[in-house]
């Protein structure tokens, strides 16, 4: 379940029909097939989140969590 929650848009490869699961079991990355019937719902979800993100930015939201000290090292990276 945690692997699904941690997915990012860049981890979904619609052209080659696979998902990259990062730091899964054994802290390794792996490719898993992208089911064809999930593609329309994923595209719709991405569009909804894009719209929400666009609305959040002017209100001061829309940043992301960065691991370790990256947020300190790169001040604008969360945006």
Beta strands, then each sheet from edge to edge (+ up, - down):
strand 1: 12-13
strand 2: 18-21
strand 3: 30-33
sheet 1: 1+ 2- 3+
end
